[in-house]
Amino acid sequence: MTTWEIDPVFTPLPKYNFSKIFFPIQNEFDGIEVEIVKDSNELQTYLVIHSIAIGKRNVMVTLTSGDDSIQYPSLVLKGGQKIVLPKDGTQQLINWLLENRLVTISFERYKTTVANERFSNLYKELLEIPVAS
């Protein structure tokens, strides 16, 4: 079973340090890798696809947990394979995972369900890793 992992990145110049927790892609064809990145004490969620690029600048990302479902207009970065979830979407995703809920993320033809296993511990560790501002 796929679980969350952590990847702290330290550079010779502390202002370029960052850390992330990520949920690896489960299906290269229509899956999503989820990255929660801490940079300069801010958190940002990136949704990464490994197959066909999205040919739009914006997509509607849906977060679903149980009977709850919320949509967020999200920016597709240049190259079409990385989507930026807005801050309120990032916070909702984190809240649900900290509540030990499974969360399904979907947009276009892409979909993944992220487990909550290990999330709380790795999220706490992520917040404690120092990054320069």
C-alpha positions in Angstrom: 0.0 0.0 0.0 1.2 3.5 -0.8 1.8 5.8 2.1 3.1 9.4 2.7 6.8 10.0 2.5 9.0 13.0 3.5 11.8 14.7 1.6 13.7 17.6 3.2 15.9 19.5 0.8 18.9 21.5 2.2 21.1 23.6 0.0 24.3 25.6 0.6 22.1 28.7 0.5 19.4 28.3 3.3 17.0 30.6 1.5 16.6 27.9 -1.2 15.8 25.1 1.4 12.4 23.5 1.3 10.8 20.3 2.5 7.8 18.3 1.3 5.7 15.4 2.2 4.3 13.5 -0.7 1.9 10.7 -1.6 3.4 8.9 -4.6 1.5 8.3 -7.8 -0.3 5.0 -7.8 -1.2 4.8 -11.5 1.0 6.4 -14.1 -1.8 6.6 -16.6 -4.5 8.5 -14.7 -3.1 8.9 -11.2 -2.0 12.0 -9.3 1.1 12.5 -7.1 0.3 14.8 -4.2 3.0 17.1 -2.8 2.6 19.4 0.2 5.6 21.7 0.2 6.9 24.0 3.0 8.9 26.9 1.7 9.6 30.1 3.7 7.1 28.9 6.3 4.2 28.7 3.8 2.5 25.5 2.7 1.6 24.8 -0.9 0.0 21.7 -2.5 1.0 20.6 -5.9 -0.9 17.9 -7.8 1.5 16.2 -10.3 0.5 14.0 -13.3 3.0 11.8 -15.2 1.1 11.2 -18.4 -0.5 13.5 -20.9 -0.2 17.2 -20.1 -3.4 19.3 -19.5 -3.9 21.8 -22.3 -5.5 24.4 -20.1 -4.3 27.1 -17.7 -7.0 26.3 -15.1 -8.9 23.2 -13.9 -11.5 22.5 -11.3 -10.1 20.2 -8.6 -12.5 18.2 -6.5 -11.7 17.1 -3.0 -14.0 14.4 -1.6 -14.1 12.7 1.8 -17.1 10.7 2.8 -20.2 12.7 1.9 -18.3 16.0 1.7 -17.1 17.3 -1.6 -15.6 20.7 -2.4 -14.3 22.1 -5.7 -11.4 24.5 -6.1 -10.4 26.4 -9.3 -6.7 25.6 -9.6 -3.8 26.9 -11.8 -2.1 24.6 -14.2 1.6 25.4 -14.3 3.6 25.8 -17.6 4.2 22.3 -19.0 0.7 21.1 -18.1 1.7 18.4 -15.6 1.7 20.3 -12.3 -1.4 21.9 -10.7 -1.4 24.3 -7.8 -4.2 23.8 -5.3 -5.2 27.1 -3.8 -4.5 27.8 -0.1 -8.0 27.1 1.1 -7.9 23.7 -0.8 -4.6 22.9 0.8 -6.0 23.7 4.3 -9.1 21.5 3.6 -7.0 18.6 2.4 -4.7 18.9 5.5 -7.7 19.2 7.9 -9.4 16.1 6.5 -6.2 14.0 6.6 -5.5 15.2 10.2 -9.0 14.0 11.0 -7.9 10.5 9.7 -10.2 10.7 6.7 -9.5 9.2 3.3 -9.5 12.0 0.7 -10.1 11.5 -3.1 -8.6 14.2 -5.4 -9.9 14.4 -8.9 -9.7 16.7 -12.0 -10.1 16.1 -15.7 -9.5 12.3 -16.1 -7.1 12.1 -13.2 -8.0 10.7 -9.8 -6.3 9.4 -6.6 -7.3 8.5 -3.1 -4.8 9.5 -0.5 -4.5 7.5 2.7 -4.2 9.1 6.0 -1.6 6.6 7.2 1.6 8.3 8.5 0.2 11.7 7.5 -0.1 13.2 11.0 3.4 12.3 12.0 5.0 13.4 8.8 3.0 16.6 8.7 4.2 17.5 12.2 7.8 16.7 11.2 7.4 18.9 8.1 6.3 21.8 10.2 9.3 21.4 12.4 11.9 21.5 9.6 13.5 24.9 9.5 13.5 26.8 6.2 14.8 30.3 5.7 12.4 33.1 4.7 
